[in-house]
């Protein structure tokens, strides 16, 4: 069942959604930057940019965020500056905001726009204390000055107000859409993405790589980027609460497994600890490889142990998570899309077949274990042979149905005589003598 859910997640993750529009060969890739900016946001922007560069289409980044990690914002800024297509930043919908790290990302975009009733600014860095849930503003010049240099440099490159950009960090300045347009912080105010694409149609943008790009967005088709399973997992594990719970659970399970002797739980504990590293910015590919190796080891050990227990399930789950976090391949640089589709569906078919067989086998094992025992505990009416002399006051052993039983009788039965079991009293079988056949 887990594998089937994973396959369905893949089908949803790697299928772009094309919003129907007028017939045109022009595209605009749309990506939503919602919630906290973290390592998952980095991966999302990276994959969306790759898709936009494949289509040679501008990337429309719809922003609504309270901010997030400074390191993630800086990495996203690097992606935008090295992009081969224009990146359009748009604070939307009405009432949305792009605070802190969101403001820095908006300042890096080639075209910045806002919807009426939205706000940007308040970019002073803060330190979050997870034990108390409090935020403490950072005023150290070693941290503040580099951020001021980054955001003012972006404003200067894009021809925007460098003074306002500096005050975003230094004084927590925040601006409405109207004020941002008035002070030349953004270039456009639009009520909807469609209106914005109409406004910027025909605009020529100079990319940081030195290439001029003319936008043809008036009748373009919108390709909405959906997060892959890789992005979804990293984004979820980047949440401080979820990450802390997984790390704590993994450490406790590891200690419990070592101290109690339940060593079968150790691979699962190590897997949880490795997953928690994603929330600390650890390399996703390295984590995926580690999970793959750990899952293969767990399945290998399971092959040499009787039954199918926790090690088997742990191996399957870890390998499935490892596959889910593998990066999507770019067919333009490796193989043709048709050949990649064939490989993908072949893998899906094999995965479904193996998953179905595994589920059927587990079902049969559980069903067999729940069946009542069918062993005949009292061999009544069976024929055996006396091993000892048996009399009413002297019990002895008999051999019947391949087993030794203690027996009593109302008559004297010499050893090696044939006997028939007629009853059972307490721990003894009651037998009678059978005459030998000539």
Steps between C-alpha positions, in 0.01 A plus 500: 500500500785735582660441160171564322453829684857594412440428131186715504701776665757475221229525236370816661845647563657468158198599292492873420158666499429707190228761544298530181539830318504640149688297243865604523850361497600722792501373856536644848596265783326587829633401841342588835731599786275466803575462869843499656804516272720198573706231331187359336436842343851491353430169329162620378647811336786296354265249336262774379793688344616182326154453354485864388841474334389182323207690350706820457216669688504767773437387855216674687566471873184571702617593849311497830741432785583623851869440429730219596863391492752759383721226353212368288416852379863558396510170311177590317647840411801322347266284290315807372822682411626196306168430329481481119140626504340802671356454848193708582422557868136569584362547853151354471210458585351817641595517868815291455845609614866433430675571826867461584655230278204537263595866446859404416378246243260754348783752466703239310234436236538662159148646519336573838126545533241511776125466529302780667482458877827307527813593697874444494792585731604432861813314392708529816626151591378341822614205711233242584518316832314167464491445877301816571352576158634856515669704226796725581609769251864475389695826504855372458669691219672183379160365401309820422757663270531207256121483469485874434766458234310215335160671489634842392710333232189326368306827500781675311524222241125516436482883501300521821512720810818406689412719799173318558677167453752595771225610739322166454785338693626786716168649620247226417333728247182357353308633199159449348467426131419862420797633700733238351401613149526867598855461638617284207537179698273303263409560136134395480176476695254243362181351638554153352770294329319541169504878532869496588585285196314745279690795651846353451441368147771629267737608780867418439694376803877485527600185685800486733675265257504786246214387274200714402164324521177645358184387677200375299255435781168649385360174359737253660393169650561464873687186604443465875790326670410239759744397769657158452509239776862607559393860569201393709712281731777758546248780558316296765821398677626860497222596739673544840226318693483198268877485470544513877244226559659267243851560636387442861307185408798363307744559788262347758438194281875457450569516875208265576612249236858489629417483873208255474655269243228565239756550225242466222380856574847652450479534115169686532648728768804577284268569204303756705823670611621520139165650392526763772827619341296640209358765729855616574581560135679169441545402135184330371688267265727381781200432725326311218809284444537430873136394527538274195805324648337467844179361348693248292693384809173459696346293220819294470492415871131416473579234238700304758242523778179296519169666414445857382526754779601852584826485304317420177252784544781738600701408189204554268411837655859630494553394138166658400596828669841487330338459158255782576787740570692422181524806272279510193691430180512758224400323175641776281851414610478123551242312296194584296173569687335194339782272612496650849124447518546137400763452771278673755195285429714187493627589847146572617383162369784314670444691824127425497561132428759462776292705742190292423690173544651620828162612630341166400780305671467703819123451495540121470758492781276698734201284407695179567619625837144581607369150425434276805741209550394177329712260708311204651602513866316180611571203269176314592425180304855489373716188513839492669744270685582470868855597589468389865292249692171669587259392776216667696744604773802561278486752210752477217597655170348420163613605152215631284486730197876554516491623864552358850202524739453395864213249511290298750276198451238293688685182401853376492674583171852365445757702315508489118125422496271681261266746673206720407440843657144520635504807726710756685505566872703797612854459369450129417356318200267209573584201280388143442686204361447379144571143412781454251391403150642173360 
